[in-house]
Amino acid sequence: MTTFPKRFQNQLAFVLRHRPYSETSLLVDLFTEKSGRITAIAKGARRLKSSYRGVLLPFQSLAVLFSGKGDVKTLTGAEPV
């Protein structure tokens, strides 16, 4: 497993739902094994060439990488498991 700086968290998660946030971003509700339910912003997820397209689907099992201190985290990576 790769080590990341302390401000990043790498966890397994399920996508509960997603909804548009801005012109190119999505708000994604995730259920993680360590943090429970979190909300994260996936910046650029609605762009045609986004690496998140086809990954952030409801009930999809993912390995996610996110950061942030507040209620809404920033999603920095997601891969299907």
ZAKEMAR-906111 format. One line per field, with one value per atom (N, C-alpha, C, O, CB): z, y, x negated; atom name; residue in one letter; residue number from 0. Coordinates in steps of 0.02 Angstrom, whole numbers, m for minus. Last residue first. Glycine has a CB too. Example, Ala and Ser with C-alpha at 12.3 -4.5 7.8 and 13.67 -1.06 7.14 Angstrom:
# ZAKEMAR-906111
Z <- 354:357:394:402:286:390:390:390:423:452
Y <- m112:m53:2:57:m30:m284:m225:m165:m166:m224
X <- m642:m684:m645:m670:m704:m660:m615:m660:m712:m565
name <- N:CA:C:O:CB:N:CA:C:O:CB
resn <- S:S:S:S:S:A:A:A:A:A
resi <- 1:1:1:1:1:0:0:0:0:0
This chain:
# ZAKEMAR-906111
Z <- m351:m316:m341:m319:m239:m446:m430:m396:m411:m493:m373:m417:m397:m338:m413:m354:m345:m396:m456:m351:m280:m319:m303:m247:m305:m211:m253:m293:m336:m210:m150:m177:m224:m272:m214:m9:m80:m102:m75:m93:105:88:13:m24:107:210:140:122:125:93:342:328:256:243:339:348:363:348:340:326:303:375:390:442:409:174:198:271:297:157:49:98:120:88:70:m13:m4:49:89:15:m112:m80:m74:m125:m119:m117:m127:m87:m35:m105:m199:m155:m168:m223:m170:m208:m230:m177:m117:m249:m274:m222:m248:m302:m204:m311:m336:m277:m236:m391:m280:m256:m284:m280:m272:m417:m354:m342:m389:m354:m486:m495:m429:m389:m551:m524:m468:m478:m480:m459:m645:m582:m525:m481:m568:m757:m755:m690:m681:m812:m734:m773:m774:m789:m845:m674:m630:m669:m640:m586:m767:m746:m700:m687:m711:m897:m826:m811:m839:m783:m1021:m1016:m943:m930:m1052:m1000:m1044:m1035:m1041:m1115:m828:m893:m934:m906:m882:m705:m759:m826:m876:m742:m617:m631:m688:m717:m569:m570:m640:m660:m715:m654:m406:m451:m522:m531:m426:m304:m356:m410:m453:m386:m135:m200:m247:m231:m195:m19:m50:m117:m151:m59:135:72:45:82:82:221:208:142:100:206:343:285:280:329:291:407:399:337:286:462:417:433:429:447:387:382:442:464:524:430:267:322:386:440:302:199:207:267:313:213:84:148:153:116:154:7:12:81:130:m2:m106:m39:m39:m80:m17:m200:m195:m121:m80:m227:m311:m240:m233:m258:m200:m453:m423:m347:m322:m450:m578:m518:m495:m515:m461:m680:m694:m635:m642:m718:m633:m704:m718:m764:m743:m477:m518:m591:m607:m498:m435:m388:m424:m402:m348:m460:m487:m434:m393:m547:m356:m385:m410:m385:m333:m304:m327:m358:m384:m377:m173:m225:m247:m212:m200:m120:m103:m155:m179:m33:m154:m175:m159:m181:m252:m27:m74:m91:m47:m45:3:9:m42:m92:1:87:45:57:113:59:91:121:67:11:169:135:85:117:164:59:160:188:131:83:232:186:141:176:218:78:283:267:218:210:237:289:340:322:344:407:126:182:227:206:155:102:82:140:197:57:40:97:70:21:144:m40:m45:16:41:m109:0:0:0:36:61
Y <- m71:m127:m192:m246:m121:77:20:m36:m47:m7:223:166:111:100:141:394:340:286:300:366:547:486:434:430:458:656:664:602:604:682:744:679:690:728:644:837:841:773:748:897:845:829:840:852:756:934:914:906:954:966:966:918:891:833:948:990:1006:949:891:1066:949:948:956:931:1003:848:901:893:837:905:716:760:813:821:793:547:612:651:623:606:409:451:520:549:453:247:319:352:327:348:109:131:206:226:92:59:96:99:92:167:m10:m18:13:m4:m94:69:48:44:89:97:124:57:27:m33:11:240:215:141:100:227:282:260:233:205:206:337:362:346:391:437:285:258:276:235:283:352:280:247:187:248:475:454:378:344:482:508:486:460:427:544:562:493:466:405:491:656:646:573:528:671:704:665:652:638:700:778:720:675:614:742:823:835:771:716:862:795:798:814:820:849:803:737:737:685:710:918:899:833:809:896:860:916:890:847:961:796:768:822:829:701:820:852:818:813:929:713:738:770:752:680:660:694:723:754:749:503:568:595:558:561:384:421:488:526:431:309:309:348:346:339:297:362:363:413:414:163:193:256:267:210:126:78:109:84:20:246:217:172:177:273:295:260:223:176:210:454:391:361:396:401:563:534:465:423:532:693:620:601:620:584:818:803:729:706:848:859:819:819:819:748:988:948:909:924:992:1079:1020:974:923:1044:1172:1155:1091:1054:1212:1094:1153:1130:1075:1191:977:1030:1096:1148:1010:842:897:950:964:930:696:748:805:815:774:525:583:632:613:563:400:440:495:511:469:304:302:340:317:331:205:266:257:209:280:139:127:195:237:78:118:153:127:98:228:112:78:111:128:1:251:204:168:191:241:364:313:259:226:282:536:473:425:444:486:664:622:559:533:605:720:756:716:733:824:642:633:667:645:659:580:628:622:599:701:401:469:515:493:472:249:295:365:386:294:110:172:215:218:210:m59:0:62:65:0
X <- 640:608:639:619:615:603:647:607:549:681:535:525:573:584:452:504:552:539:532:625:445:434:487:512:365:487:427:411:367:368:621:601:543:547:661:630:613:588:538:559:772:703:692:740:686:870:865:791:753:899:844:896:892:907:964:663:733:780:760:754:538:552:626:649:514:463:506:523:523:569:460:429:479:532:365:456:486:449:410:560:469:419:451:470:350:545:546:490:468:614:592:537:531:515:468:765:706:652:666:726:910:859:794:770:849:1062:997:948:946:970:1184:1170:1105:1094:1227:1184:1213:1199:1201:1288:1022:1091:1118:1080:1095:892:933:1007:1049:924:846:821:867:880:750:889:899:876:886:865:768:827:831:782:823:649:703:764:807:724:566:551:605:607:483:644:628:614:645:686:679:618:597:539:562:797:798:737:743:803:833:800:798:799:728:880:929:899:934:982:773:801:852:865:834:711:701:732:720:628:701:691:676:633:633:804:762:755:797:791:823:828:779:720:814:909:848:864:911:797:970:986:921:883:1040:981:949:976:1000:871:1017:1042:1007:1003:1119:868:940:961:927:974:731:761:837:867:734:702:673:710:719:601:772:768:742:757:725:890:823:821:862:770:999:999:933:920:1060:1024:988:999:1006:913:1094:1103:1072:1089:1179:1028:1035:1042:1001:974:1055:1055:1071:1122:1108:955:1008:1000:944:1008:918:905:967:1023:881:941:899:889:854:832:1035:1033:994:1011:1004:1075:1063:1062:1084:997:1141:1123:1111:1135:1060:1254:1214:1201:1244:1249:1232:1274:1231:1176:1326:1239:1202:1250:1303:1146:1238:1270:1224:1175:1338:1150:1221:1261:1313:1233:1014:1049:1122:1154:1038:912:967:998:1006:1020:734:798:848:830:789:578:627:695:711:629:461:509:549:554:555:344:355:399:379:287:327:352:368:402:416:206:245:267:231:204:127:189:234:292:173:11:63:129:182:39:m37:m41:19:72:m47:m37:m19:m30:m34:55:m103:m93:m81:m112:m154:m26:m64:m51:6:m46:m42:0:m44:m94:48
name <- N:CA:C:O:CB:N:CA:C:O:CB:N:CA:C:O:CB:N:CA:C:O:CB:N:CA:C:O:CB:N:CA:C:O:CB:N:CA:C:O:CB:N:CA:C:O:CB:N:CA:C:O:CB:N:CA:C:O:CB:N:CA:C:O:CB:N:CA:C:O:CB:N:CA:C:O:CB:N:CA:C:O:CB:N:CA:C:O:CB:N:CA:C:O:CB:N:CA:C:O:CB:N:CA:C:O:CB:N:CA:C:O:CB:N:CA:C:O:CB:N:CA:C:O:CB:N:CA:C:O:CB:N:CA:C:O:CB:N:CA:C:O:CB:N:CA:C:O:CB:N:CA:C:O:CB:N:CA:C:O:CB:N:CA:C:O:CB:N:CA:C:O:CB:N:CA:C:O:CB:N:CA:C:O:CB:N:CA:C:O:CB:N:CA:C:O:CB:N:CA:C:O:CB:N:CA:C:O:CB:N:CA:C:O:CB:N:CA:C:O:CB:N:CA:C:O:CB:N:CA:C:O:CB:N:CA:C:O:CB:N:CA:C:O:CB:N:CA:C:O:CB:N:CA:C:O:CB:N:CA:C:O:CB:N:CA:C:O:CB:N:CA:C:O:CB:N:CA:C:O:CB:N:CA:C:O:CB:N:CA:C:O:CB:N:CA:C:O:CB:N:CA:C:O:CB:N:CA:C:O:CB:N:CA:C:O:CB:N:CA:C:O:CB:N:CA:C:O:CB:N:CA:C:O:CB:N:CA:C:O:CB:N:CA:C:O:CB:N:CA:C:O:CB:N:CA:C:O:CB:N:CA:C:O:CB:N:CA:C:O:CB:N:CA:C:O:CB:N:CA:C:O:CB:N:CA:C:O:CB:N:CA:C:O:CB:N:CA:C:O:CB:N:CA:C:O:CB:N:CA:C:O:CB:N:CA:C:O:CB:N:CA:C:O:CB:N:CA:C:O:CB:N:CA:C:O:CB:N:CA:C:O:CB:N:CA:C:O:CB:N:CA:C:O:CB:N:CA:C:O:CB:N:CA:C:O:CB:N:CA:C:O:CB:N:CA:C:O:CB:N:CA:C:O:CB
resn <- V:V:V:V:V:P:P:P:P:P:E:E:E:E:E:A:A:A:A:A:G:G:G:G:G:T:T:T:T:T:L:L:L:L:L:T:T:T:T:T:K:K:K:K:K:V:V:V:V:V:D:D:D:D:D:G:G:G:G:G:K:K:K:K:K:G:G:G:G:G:S:S:S:S:S:F:F:F:F:F:L:L:L:L:L:V:V:V:V:V:A:A:A:A:A:L:L:L:L:L:S:S:S:S:S:Q:Q:Q:Q:Q:F:F:F:F:F:P:P:P:P:P:L:L:L:L:L:L:L:L:L:L:V:V:V:V:V:G:G:G:G:G:R:R:R:R:R:Y:Y:Y:Y:Y:S:S:S:S:S:S:S:S:S:S:K:K:K:K:K:L:L:L:L:L:R:R:R:R:R:R:R:R:R:R:A:A:A:A:A:G:G:G:G:G:K:K:K:K:K:A:A:A:A:A:I:I:I:I:I:A:A:A:A:A:T:T:T:T:T:I:I:I:I:I:R:R:R:R:R:G:G:G:G:G:S:S:S:S:S:K:K:K:K:K:E:E:E:E:E:T:T:T:T:T:F:F:F:F:F:L:L:L:L:L:D:D:D:D:D:V:V:V:V:V:L:L:L:L:L:L:L:L:L:L:S:S:S:S:S:T:T:T:T:T:E:E:E:E:E:S:S:S:S:S:Y:Y:Y:Y:Y:P:P:P:P:P:R:R:R:R:R:H:H:H:H:H:R:R:R:R:R:L:L:L:L:L:V:V:V:V:V:F:F:F:F:F:A:A:A:A:A:L:L:L:L:L:Q:Q:Q:Q:Q:N:N:N:N:N:Q:Q:Q:Q:Q:F:F:F:F:F:R:R:R:R:R:K:K:K:K:K:P:P:P:P:P:F:F:F:F:F:T:T:T:T:T:T:T:T:T:T:M:M:M:M:M
resi <- 80:80:80:80:80:79:79:79:79:79:78:78:78:78:78:77:77:77:77:77:76:76:76:76:76:75:75:75:75:75:74:74:74:74:74:73:73:73:73:73:72:72:72:72:72:71:71:71:71:71:70:70:70:70:70:69:69:69:69:69:68:68:68:68:68:67:67:67:67:67:66:66:66:66:66:65:65:65:65:65:64:64:64:64:64:63:63:63:63:63:62:62:62:62:62:61:61:61:61:61:60:60:60:60:60:59:59:59:59:59:58:58:58:58:58:57:57:57:57:57:56:56:56:56:56:55:55:55:55:55:54:54:54:54:54:53:53:53:53:53:52:52:52:52:52:51:51:51:51:51:50:50:50:50:50:49:49:49:49:49:48:48:48:48:48:47:47:47:47:47:46:46:46:46:46:45:45:45:45:45:44:44:44:44:44:43:43:43:43:43:42:42:42:42:42:41:41:41:41:41:40:40:40:40:40:39:39:39:39:39:38:38:38:38:38:37:37:37:37:37:36:36:36:36:36:35:35:35:35:35:34:34:34:34:34:33:33:33:33:33:32:32:32:32:32:31:31:31:31:31:30:30:30:30:30:29:29:29:29:29:28:28:28:28:28:27:27:27:27:27:26:26:26:26:26:25:25:25:25:25:24:24:24:24:24:23:23:23:23:23:22:22:22:22:22:21:21:21:21:21:20:20:20:20:20:19:19:19:19:19:18:18:18:18:18:17:17:17:17:17:16:16:16:16:16:15:15:15:15:15:14:14:14:14:14:13:13:13:13:13:12:12:12:12:12:11:11:11:11:11:10:10:10:10:10:9:9:9:9:9:8:8:8:8:8:7:7:7:7:7:6:6:6:6:6:5:5:5:5:5:4:4:4:4:4:3:3:3:3:3:2:2:2:2:2:1:1:1:1:1:0:0:0:0:0
